[in-house]
Amino acid sequence: MNEVVTPRLLKRWKKDGRPIVALTAYDFPTARILDEAGVDVILVGDSLGMVLMGLQDTVNVTMDAMVHHTSMVTRAVKRALVVADLPFLSYHLSPSHALSNAGRLMQEGGCQAVKLEGCRPELTESLVDAGIPVMGHLGLTPQNIRLTGHYRVSGRSEKEHDLLVEQASIMEKAGCFSLVLECTMPDPARVMTSSITIPTIGIGSGDGCDGQILVLHDIIGLSTSPPARFARRYAAVGDEIRRAVESYAADVRERRFPTAEESYGKAK
């Protein structure tokens, strides 16, 4: 459990059949908790746009925001592998632009790897050649929401099934050390997992992947919107915070806080 997690170690775990535990984090205190709890991979996701910033989707998340949050997370982590999302339009303009932005996430943000959406073998190869570990992301790609207009499950048809399996192989050959499979049907996710040597980490893609990832705020009950059906809730932190704040407010209004013990000097 104390072994520092690396891309190479994740590949070994796949071979050994050890499930990979992954969660999102966006700041120092939660990243420290996740790391101490034994989470293997911490993703600084561009989902922070919706989770922390109140945005409609991930499209408006900037490189500066990603670098800022990634740096907070990496300062807290000692064991887990920290992966940072390349946000919308940070890797689409040119290979040099993508390399510059990925380099910022590693140099300024301190992450150990970057994640990019879609089947992009040439871009992946250029980043890997520069010494930047790349996590791929297939299936539902949230950065395309303005184009698709809605989120949908991938792999329902035979054509989509075959395309996903082909893309997984392509991204493996391009040099990805792992793949996130988001909202794919369980069957293609299982086939992809068994057909490649790099680990797959599923989110809403069934139990056939090598690991699972969820948004932390969904599983602890701190989301501002209803979580997806695949996000199991393990706590109700939002309710606890609300009760604590309400109790504090009542104590202040009724002059029960602060007491003499909670003040400096001698009580008069």
Buried (B, 14 or more C-beta within 10 A) or exposed (E): EEEEBBBEBBBEBBEEEBBBBBBBBBBBEBBBBBBEEEBBBBBBBBBBBBBBEEBEBBBBBBBEBBBBBBBBBBEBBEBBBBBBBBBBEBBBEEBEEBBEBBBBBBEBBBBBBBBBBBBBBEBBBBBBEEEBBBBBBBBBBBBBBEEEEEBEBBBEEEEBBEBBBEBBEBBBEBBBBBBBBBBBBBBBBBBBBEEBEBBBBBBBBBEBBBBBBBBBBBBBBBBEEEBBEBBEEEEEBBEEEEEEEEEEEEEEEEEEEEEEEEEEEEEE
